[in-house]
Amino acid sequence: MSSPAPGNATFRDYLELTKPRLSLLSVLTAVVGYLAARPPSNPLKFTLVVVGTSLAAGGVAALNQWLEHDTDARMKRTAERPIPAGKVATGSAFVLGTLMCIAALFLLFAKVNSLAALFTLLTIASYLGWYTPWKRWSRWSTEVGAIAGAFPPLIGWSAGEGRVSALGWILFGVLLFWQIPHFMAVAWTHRHDYSAVDFPMLPPGDPLGRRAAAWSLVNTVALVLVSLLPMILGYATRAYGAAAALAGIWFWWRALSFLRSDDRDGSARKLFFASILYLPIVLGALVADRMMHF
């Protein structure tokens, strides 16, 4: 069965170009930052934050696929993405991504505040100008990507408060450290794909997986410690602290199992699913705690 011509791209093809599931994570963490800041009720501003971060996340995803369509075509897990599959033309992807990013920056700058727009610009620039090219030549690309992926809570926080206080930066730290074990699990699972395109990430260059697993564990420990700071510093109650500690112990156990396991593939999948569940538990508990007790 032949691939459709780029000129016949459907709405679904363009939607897929924006990586809606991955983009949703950025939007939700921006919403967490906004709600945790406890701003006065302003449905319009809240809606603008959601729309602005959605446009930015989708635009970045489209431009990322435009930049990486050559390597996407050589990996099994990405070969069916819209550009390598021949569904969307590269020029169309570039125009769509660029317009979405410009619209996001204009909307947030004009209708929310300049600081939210600045953190959005930092997200776009660091992801496309730093993380994406580094994937081709640096072992540290995952960590760079984690920095880019940790900015969305600051977009939401600055939109809600007009500045970023300590708890906002703690949320940045939670997202930063969470991404390392999450993406180490993903990269180990798909290490052969990354090897095929010579991405010098840690798991493809680590045949036994011990370094990738050890680095996951180190960052998981850091994550657990940072996640407890809201309670320690008085920004959240002990109820949140208990939820963060229990979720953290469970996540730490999965990371430890990834390091010690003889079945590295199986333990990587379990760590990945643990990471997917951990984040909404901790962030949801923080937002609920802040809204009920502060």
RODO-2510 file (C-alpha; in nm, 4 decimals, decimal comma):
residues 294
     n   res          X          Y          Z
     1     m     0,0000     0,0000     0,0000
     2     s     0,1537     0,3323    -0,1068
     3     s     0,1838     0,6339     0,1189
     4     p    -0,0491     0,9270     0,0487
     5     a     0,0984     1,2233    -0,1340
     6     p     0,1961     1,5173     0,0899
     7     g    -0,0610     1,7340    -0,0853
     8     n    -0,3359     1,5016     0,0367
     9     a    -0,2476     1,5314     0,4049
    10     t    -0,5458     1,5119     0,6367
    11     f    -0,6227     1,6981     0,9579
    12     r    -0,5236     1,3835     1,1475
    13     d    -0,1801     1,3898     0,9802
    14     y    -0,1215     1,7485     1,0885
    15     l    -0,2487     1,6707     1,4371
    16     e    -0,0022     1,3820     1,4611
    17     l     0,2719     1,6223     1,3576
    18     t     0,2121     1,8159     1,6809
    19     k     0,2696     1,5007     1,8954
    20     p    -0,0499     1,5580     2,0954
    21     r     0,0288     1,3143     2,3774
    22     l     0,3759     1,4568     2,4413
    23     s     0,2484     1,8114     2,3987
    24     l    -0,0256     1,7407     2,6525
    25     l     0,2415     1,6799     2,9174
    26     s     0,3825     2,0298     2,8638
    27     v     0,0357     2,1826     2,8812
    28     l    -0,0590     1,9941     3,1978
    29     t     0,2638     2,0858     3,3775
    30     a     0,2081     2,4508     3,2839
    31     v    -0,1419     2,4210     3,4309
    32     v     0,0088     2,2688     3,7466
    33     g     0,2421     2,5661     3,7786
    34     y    -0,0457     2,8086     3,7298
    35     l    -0,2746     2,6410     3,9838
    36     a     0,0011     2,5845     4,2404
    37     a     0,0711     2,9592     4,2348
    38     r    -0,2907     3,0075     4,3540
    39     p    -0,3735     3,3171     4,1464
    40     p    -0,7055     3,4996     4,1832
    41     s    -0,9798     3,3373     3,9773
    42     n    -0,9412     3,4461     3,6154
    43     p    -1,0929     3,1960     3,3686
    44     l    -0,9837     3,4016     3,0679
    45     k    -0,6171     3,4092     3,1716
    46     f    -0,6274     3,0374     3,2530
    47     t    -0,7692     2,9648     2,9078
    48     l    -0,5034     3,1805     2,7426
    49     v    -0,2282     2,9924     2,9278
    50     v    -0,3715     2,6600     2,8083
    51     v    -0,4082     2,7802     2,4486
    52     g    -0,0654     2,9475     2,4443
    53     t     0,1230     2,6490     2,5827
    54     s    -0,0703     2,4152     2,3522
    55     l     0,0342     2,6195     2,0493
    56     a     0,3962     2,6332     2,1648
    57     a     0,4166     2,2611     2,2439
    58     g     0,2551     2,1623     1,9152
    59     g     0,4701     2,4032     1,7172
    60     v     0,7908     2,2762     1,8770
    61     a     0,6876     1,9163     1,8034
    62     a     0,6224     1,9982     1,4373
    63     l     0,9541     2,1800     1,3979
    64     n     1,1366     1,8988     1,5767
    65     q     0,9986     1,6490     1,3263
    66     w     1,0915     1,8843     1,0429
    67     l     1,4499     1,8969     1,1716
    68     e     1,4726     1,5211     1,2322
    69     h     1,2773     1,3772     0,9402
    70     d     1,5923     1,2151     0,7985
    71     t     1,6717     1,0195     1,1149
    72     d     1,3035     0,9526     1,1841
    73     a     1,2863     0,7715     0,8506
    74     r     1,5647     0,5327     0,9600
    75     m     1,4151     0,4288     1,2947
    76     k     1,1315     0,1771     1,3300
    77     r     0,9611     0,3679     1,6103
    78     t     0,9429     0,6917     1,4079
    79     a     0,9311     0,5784     1,0442
    80     e     0,5534     0,6191     1,0314
    81     r     0,5544     0,9784     1,1497
    82     p     0,3848     1,2152     0,9026
    83     i     0,6950     1,3474     0,7241
    84     p     0,8969     1,0241     0,6718
    85     a     0,5750     0,8388     0,5863
    86     g     0,5153     1,0874     0,3054
    87     k     0,1922     1,2277     0,4497
    88     v     0,3075     1,5837     0,5192
    89     a     0,5588     1,7831     0,3152
    90     t     0,8614     1,9205     0,4987
    91     g     0,7748     2,2765     0,3967
    92     s     0,4242     2,2423     0,5338
    93     a     0,5595     2,1119     0,8643
    94     f     0,7997     2,4068     0,8881
    95     v     0,5298     2,6640     0,8165
    96     l     0,2823     2,5068     1,0596
    97     g     0,5369     2,4770     1,3408
    98     t     0,6691     2,8295     1,2925
    99     l     0,3236     2,9885     1,2841
   100     m     0,2157     2,7993     1,5968
   101     c     0,5241     2,9110     1,7903
   102     i     0,4830     3,2737     1,6780
   103     a     0,1143     3,2678     1,7712
   104     a     0,1967     3,1249     2,1146
   105     l     0,4560     3,3918     2,1891
   106     f     0,2331     3,6741     2,0680
   107     l    -0,0674     3,5500     2,2659
   108     l     0,1219     3,5027     2,5916
   109     f     0,3124     3,8310     2,5585
   110     a     0,0085     4,0403     2,4634
   111     k    -0,2576     3,8802     2,6800
   112     v    -0,0808     3,7149     2,9783
   113     n     0,2556     3,8702     3,0656
   114     s     0,6079     3,9091     2,9327
   115     l     0,7624     3,6620     3,1795
   116     a     0,5337     3,3799     3,0675
   117     a     0,6244     3,4639     2,7082
   118     l     0,9958     3,4640     2,7985
   119     f     0,9811     3,1156     2,9510
   120     t     0,7896     2,9989     2,6437
   121     l     1,0633     3,1414     2,4221
   122     l     1,3274     2,9650     2,6359
   123     t     1,1374     2,6388     2,5958
   124     i     1,1220     2,6753     2,2169
   125     a     1,4818     2,7899     2,1791
   126     s     1,6353     2,5311     2,4128
   127     y     1,4415     2,2408     2,2609
   128     l     1,4982     2,3270     1,8952
   129     g     1,8286     2,5128     1,9123
   130     w     2,0030     2,3116     2,1824
   131     y     1,8466     1,9708     2,2497
   132     t     1,7574     1,8685     1,8936
   133     p     2,1038     1,9261     1,7397
   134     w     2,2815     1,7831     2,0459
   135     k     2,1039     1,4495     1,9937
   136     r     2,3300     1,3960     1,6931
   137     w     2,6621     1,4518     1,8667
   138     s     2,6459     1,4763     2,2454
   139     r     2,6021     1,2169     2,5188
   140     w     2,4394     1,4912     2,7291
   141     s     2,1470     1,5559     2,4960
   142     t     1,9004     1,3861     2,7327
   143     e     1,9961     1,6181     3,0162
   144     v     1,9706     1,9200     2,7853
   145     g     1,6271     1,8007     2,6777
   146     a     1,5290     1,7676     3,0421
   147     i     1,6097     2,1364     3,0960
   148     a     1,3897     2,2322     2,8010
   149     g     1,1131     2,0052     2,9257
   150     a     1,1217     2,1567     3,2746
   151     f     1,0294     2,5103     3,1646
   152     p     0,6484     2,4675     3,1213
   153     p     0,5691     2,4839     3,4973
   154     l     0,7507     2,8183     3,5022
   155     i     0,5297     2,9408     3,2175
   156     g     0,2235     2,8620     3,4253
   157     w     0,3689     2,9928     3,7518
   158     s     0,4780     3,3243     3,6024
   159     a     0,1364     3,3607     3,4379
   160     g    -0,0325     3,3094     3,7738
   161     e     0,1977     3,5098     3,9984
   162     g     0,3771     3,7521     3,7683
   163     r     0,7122     3,6257     3,8970
   164     v     0,8649     3,2907     3,9919
   165     s     0,9041     3,2199     4,3630
   166     a     1,0839     2,9274     4,5253
   167     l     0,8047     2,6741     4,4780
   168     g     0,8010     2,7476     4,1064
   169     w     1,1691     2,6579     4,0839
   170     i     1,1056     2,3445     4,2889
   171     l     0,8515     2,2384     4,0247
   172     f     1,1205     2,3036     3,7640
   173     g     1,3515     2,0706     3,9589
   174     v     1,0867     1,7990     3,9863
   175     l     1,0342     1,8002     3,6086
   176     l     1,4088     1,8149     3,5444
   177     f     1,5018     1,5123     3,7556
   178     w     1,1904     1,3125     3,6613
   179     q     1,2764     1,3222     3,2932
   180     i     1,6113     1,1448     3,3302
   181     p     1,4866     0,8043     3,4548
   182     h     1,1831     0,8392     3,2292
   183     f     1,3916     0,8898     2,9152
   184     m     1,6655     0,6462     3,0188
   185     a     1,3961     0,3777     3,0285
   186     v     1,2681     0,4863     2,6863
   187     a     1,6169     0,5080     2,5351
   188     w     1,7161     0,1655     2,6693
   189     t     1,4023     0,0091     2,5250
   190     h     1,4711     0,1678     2,1849
   191     r     1,8514     0,1581     2,2012
   192     h     1,8849    -0,0320     1,8724
   193     d     1,6899     0,2376     1,6889
   194     y     1,9139     0,5091     1,8322
   195     s     2,2230     0,3063     1,7423
   196     a     2,1000     0,2795     1,3830
   197     v     2,1177     0,6585     1,3451
   198     d     2,4339     0,6966     1,5556
   199     f     2,2738     0,9055     1,8293
   200     p     2,5406     0,9074     2,1041
   201     m     2,2926     0,8736     2,3894
   202     l     2,3937     0,6886     2,7038
   203     p     2,1920     0,3632     2,6620
   204     p     2,3030     0,2801     2,3024
   205     g     2,6664     0,3166     2,4108
   206     d     2,6129     0,1078     2,7236
   207     p     2,5734    -0,2586     2,6138
   208     l     2,5009    -0,3906     2,9638
   209     g     2,2833    -0,0976     3,0640
   210     r     2,4487    -0,0485     3,4025
   211     r     2,5538     0,3126     3,3474
   212     a     2,2103     0,4115     3,2188
   213     a     2,0454     0,2351     3,5127
   214     a     2,2840     0,3905     3,7674
   215     w     2,2240     0,7383     3,6243
   216     s     1,8494     0,6754     3,6450
   217     l     1,8832     0,5833     4,0110
   218     v     2,0930     0,8911     4,0945
   219     n     1,8354     1,1218     3,9383
   220     t     1,5475     0,9368     4,1030
   221     v     1,7044     0,9951     4,4453
   222     a     1,7465     1,3642     4,3581
   223     l     1,3851     1,3731     4,2412
   224     v     1,2540     1,2290     4,5677
   225     l     1,4532     1,4808     4,7719
   226     v     1,3383     1,7773     4,5619
   227     s     0,9763     1,6585     4,5700
   228     l     0,9814     1,6781     4,9519
   229     l     1,1009     2,0407     4,9584
   230     p     0,7494     2,1903     4,9368
   231     m     0,6647     2,0272     5,2707
   232     i     1,0043     2,0998     5,4278
   233     l     0,9912     2,4684     5,3303
   234     g     0,6295     2,5121     5,4351
   235     y     0,4693     2,5403     5,0920
   236     a     0,2663     2,2216     5,1430
   237     t     0,1356     2,0149     5,4331
   238     r     0,2406     1,6759     5,5640
   239     a    -0,0394     1,5185     5,3634
   240     y     0,1400     1,6178     5,0446
   241     g     0,4714     1,5095     5,1962
   242     a     0,3304     1,1626     5,2673
   243     a     0,1992     1,1275     4,9120
   244     a     0,5304     1,2452     4,7633
   245     a     0,7319     1,0151     4,9911
   246     l     0,5250     0,7051     4,9137
   247     a     0,5259     0,7703     4,5394
   248     g     0,8978     0,8481     4,5570
   249     i     0,9830     0,5257     4,7388
   250     w     0,7923     0,3277     4,4791
   251     f     0,9642     0,5100     4,1912
   252     w     1,3028     0,4674     4,3610
   253     w     1,2380     0,0934     4,3927
   254     r     1,1667     0,0677     4,0216
   255     a     1,4881     0,2575     3,9443
   256     l     1,6827     0,0297     4,1800
   257     s     1,5314    -0,2745     4,0103
   258     f     1,6413    -0,1349     3,6732
   259     l     1,9975    -0,1260     3,8084
   260     r     1,9966    -0,4685     3,9733
   261     s     1,7744    -0,6645     3,7364
   262     d     1,8981    -0,9437     3,5122
   263     d     1,5999    -0,8629     3,2880
   264     r     1,7024    -0,5101     3,1954
   265     d     1,4388    -0,4802     2,9206
   266     g     1,1551    -0,5813     3,1516
   267     s     1,2687    -0,3566     3,4342
   268     a     1,3066    -0,0644     3,1909
   269     r     0,9434    -0,1042     3,0858
   270     k     0,8333    -0,1152     3,4501
   271     l     1,0377     0,1971     3,5254
   272     f     0,8776     0,3727     3,2294
   273     f     0,5245     0,2930     3,3450
   274     a     0,6154     0,3925     3,7007
   275     s     0,7345     0,7287     3,5709
   276     i     0,4060     0,7801     3,3865
   277     l     0,2086     0,7223     3,7079
   278     y     0,4471     0,9005     3,9457
   279     l     0,4215     1,2472     3,7943
   280     p     0,0421     1,2974     3,8095
   281     i     0,0345     1,1530     4,1626
   282     v     0,2908     1,3995     4,2984
   283     l     0,1850     1,7047     4,0983
   284     g    -0,1830     1,6358     4,1580
   285     a    -0,1213     1,5990     4,5308
   286     l     0,0685     1,9291     4,5388
   287     v    -0,2037     2,1221     4,3567
   288     a    -0,4786     1,9699     4,5724
   289     d    -0,2832     2,0429     4,8912
   290     r    -0,2158     2,4032     4,7904
   291     m    -0,5780     2,4675     4,6937
   292     m    -0,7205     2,3164     5,0128
   293     h    -0,4773     2,4401     5,2765
   294     f    -0,3137     2,7654     5,1571
***
